[in-house]
């Protein structure tokens, strides 16, 4: 099993910045790719950004140029999401995610952290 523990988030004004972090523990050999999803009230959960062990990344169009995902494989497979130029529409609960590398049907999730951007 894999456990994901998130930190960061909070409240900021439009144009501000926040940083999210996620640390993986447990059988971390089971994960290759890590990422962040978000879910706003009344909306479906959506992928924000993801990064694989080699550093390849992908981003949702809505956050390109504003968010940066990074990974530290030496430190408990930590993944960070630096969020700049935040907009009110970025308000959501953000979840750390990692699919199981040997069974992609299995996804590990963090508990979620609230990000609120006021206008």
C-alpha positions in Angstrom: 0.0 0.0 0.0 0.9 3.6 -0.6 0.0 6.5 1.6 0.0 10.1 0.4 0.2 13.0 2.8 -0.5 16.5 1.6 0.5 19.8 3.1 0.1 23.4 2.1 -2.9 25.1 0.7 -5.0 27.8 2.3 -6.4 31.2 1.4 -5.0 33.8 -0.8 -6.1 36.7 -3.0 -6.3 36.6 -6.7 -2.8 37.0 -8.2 -1.2 35.4 -5.2 0.8 32.2 -4.8 0.5 29.0 -2.9 2.6 25.8 -2.7 1.3 22.3 -2.2 3.4 19.4 -1.2 2.8 15.6 -1.1 4.9 12.9 0.5 4.5 9.3 -0.4 5.2 6.5 2.0 4.7 2.8 2.2 5.5 0.6 -0.8 6.7 3.5 -2.9 8.1 1.2 -5.6 4.5 0.7 -6.6 4.3 4.3 -7.9 5.9 5.9 -10.9 3.8 8.8 -11.7 2.5 11.4 -9.2 0.2 14.3 -9.7 -2.5 16.6 -8.5 -6.2 16.7 -9.1 -8.7 19.2 -8.0 -12.5 19.3 -7.4 -14.5 22.4 -7.1 -18.1 22.3 -5.6 -20.5 20.9 -8.1 -17.8 19.9 -10.6 -16.0 16.7 -11.5 -12.5 16.0 -10.2 -10.0 17.1 -12.9 -6.3 16.5 -13.4 -4.2 19.6 -12.7 -0.7 18.4 -13.3 1.3 15.2 -13.3 5.0 14.2 -13.3 6.7 10.9 -13.8 9.9 9.7 -12.1 12.0 10.9 -15.0 10.6 14.4 -14.8 8.2 14.5 -17.7 5.2 16.6 -16.9 1.8 17.4 -18.2 -0.6 20.2 -17.2 -4.2 21.1 -17.7 -4.6 23.9 -20.2 -6.2 26.1 -17.6 -3.0 26.1 -15.4 -0.2 26.1 -18.0 2.2 28.9 -17.4 1.0 29.5 -13.9 1.5 26.2 -12.1 4.7 24.2 -11.9 4.9 20.6 -10.7 8.2 19.2 -9.4 9.4 16.1 -7.8 12.1 15.1 -5.3 12.7 11.4 -5.6 15.4 11.4 -2.9 12.9 12.7 -0.3 10.1 10.2 0.2 9.0 10.7 -3.4 7.8 14.2 -2.6 5.9 16.1 -5.2 5.3 19.9 -5.1 2.8 22.1 -6.9 3.8 25.8 -7.1 0.8 27.8 -7.9 1.3 31.4 -9.1 -1.1 34.0 -10.5 -4.0 32.3 -8.8 -7.5 33.0 -9.9 -10.8 32.6 -8.1 -11.6 29.7 -10.4 -8.6 27.8 -9.0 -10.6 27.4 -5.8 -11.1 23.8 -5.1 -10.0 20.9 -2.9 -6.7 19.6 -4.3 -5.8 15.9 -4.1 -2.4 14.3 -4.5 -2.7 11.2 -6.7 -0.5 8.3 -7.7 -1.6 5.4 -9.9 -0.2 1.9 -9.1 2.5 1.2 -11.7 1.6 -2.5 -11.8 -2.2 -2.1 -11.9 -3.3 1.2 -13.3 -6.8 0.5 -12.1 -5.6 1.3 -8.6 -5.1 4.9 -7.6 -3.8 6.2 -4.3 -5.1 9.5 -3.0 -4.3 12.0 -0.4 -6.9 13.3 2.0 -7.2 16.6 0.1 -6.3 20.2 0.9 -8.4 23.3 0.4 -7.2 26.1 -1.8 -9.4 29.2 -1.7 -8.7 32.2 -3.9 -10.6 35.4 -3.2 -11.3 38.0 -5.8 
